[in-house]
Every structure is written in C-alpha cells, then in structure tokens.
C-alpha cells in the first residue's frame, strides 16, 4: 500500500512539472517552449495506461517504445519550420522525450499496483468465502443429513481432504499482500483458495475449512471414489493454473471404505499422508541414486 501511494505521488508531481515547466523561464522569456502536441501525447499516455487494463498489462518497455514512436511521428509531421535538433532545440527535444517516457513509466507502475490492489479488495470482499466458510467443527448437522441420506438410499458419498503446500502458497501470494498484516494475508489466501475450489464443484457439494490443520474438507454426495479422484485432479489443475498453488489430496468413499463421517475422514487422512510420503520418496530417491552413482 505504501508503495502504491508513493508511486501515485510521483506521478502527480511529474504531471505538475510537465504542465508547468514552461513557466520556469530562468530569467529569460520562454526559454522552454514545449510543442502543444506533446501535452496531448503525455495526457493520453497516462490516461490510457491507467484506465485500460489491456494497456496496463503490456510490458513497460513496449509501452515506452510505442509512445516514443508516436512522439517521433508527431514531431516529424507537426514541427513545421521549427528545428528538431541543434542548438536550443536539442535540449527541448530531449526534455519533451524525457517527460513523455517518465510519465509512461510512472503511469504503468501505478496501473500495475492499482490492479493488484483491486484484485485484493475483490477477494477480501468475498469474505464469506473465507471468514464465513463453514468450519468442520460446526458442520455436524449438514454432515449428519448427508450421511443419513446416503445410508437410507444406498448412494455413494465421498470425502476429499485438500492440503495446500505452504511454500507454493507463499510464492502465489501477491507482493502487495506482503505489506499488510499476516492475519489479513491469511484471510485473503483462504478466500482465494476456497473460491477457486468452489468453482470446480457442484452446487450440492460442501466445502469446509479445517483451520486447525490448514486444509479444506469437501463432502461430495453421489460421487464414488473414482469420481472423487477425477474431481481432485480438476481442483489441483485449477489451483495450479490460477494461483500456482500445489496440493495433495486424500479421498475416502462411503460405504466402500467407511460407514461414518469420522471414519471417512480418518481414511482420507491416511490416504493424504500416504500421498505425502510417496511424494517425499519420489524427491529423495533420485538423490540417493545420484549418491550411489558418484560413490567411490
């Protein structure tokens, strides 16, 4: 937030200097005489970069090259009898170029940080995805209803445990989040994760937050273990593509593996631990093989 305020102040100061530089006569009359079209180019560059998200997403180097080309084009077409280079005109041309390019650079920085701030506000506003996300300790009634329905109608029901990798979560968090307090950052991350998970689920599926263990529980009526595995693949791809967060999952299905929600949760937890174990082994085994190959 402080970085955004500082960039905004820099842009405002630069705009003030840009539109009042001709008043600095340094004891002489009209020593700085900027061409009128330069003011138009500077204003259009700043406004378009800040207001148009597609322009703000472009690389700053491309924006600088584009507006430099526009300036040179207008300079050649509208200079008339006025020289472009030589004597005092050299300094005037360099001054015009410097102002336009600095304004483009600062406007791009402001637009980029504004986009990050806007994204943060959007996900903090989706507070019910984080602050009001159903906690597993408070979901006894809903869980009991779904378990009874599955038993009564002899229908499948699955439980999925989703545990985000903490290191990838830190990498996925925007730089802006690092400047705010830790509790707000955790709320934002939980809201973003749960929102992405919900996008991959059906209306009847229930997402619960197991805050104590840093994971999410998904209750999936009418889905067996094969369907649950397909669902975890879809959730994993969505979190990886959209947020860069990697997850590990454990799945258990009623009535194949357990008959109560507690035992389903325990079975899914066992599967989660096994997947974490094999993932660790997959990382360690190549290093062990390398040591064996290089051993004397």
Secondary structure, DSSP 8 states (H G I E B T S, - for coil): -HHHHHHHHHHHHHHHHHHHGGG--TTSTTS----HHHHHHHHHHHHHHHH-HHHHTS-HHHHHHHHHHHHHHHHHHH-TTS-SSSTHHHHHHHHHHHHHHHHHHHHHHHHHHHHHHHHHHHHHH-GGGTTTS-BGGG-HHHHHHHHHHHHHHT--EEEEEEEE-HHHHHHHS-GGGGGS-HHHHHHHHHHHHHHHHHHTS-TT-EEEEEGGGTEEEEEEET--HHHHHHHHHHHHHHHHHHH---EEEEEEEETTT-SSHHHHHHHHHHHHHHHHHHHHHHHHHHHHHHHHHH--
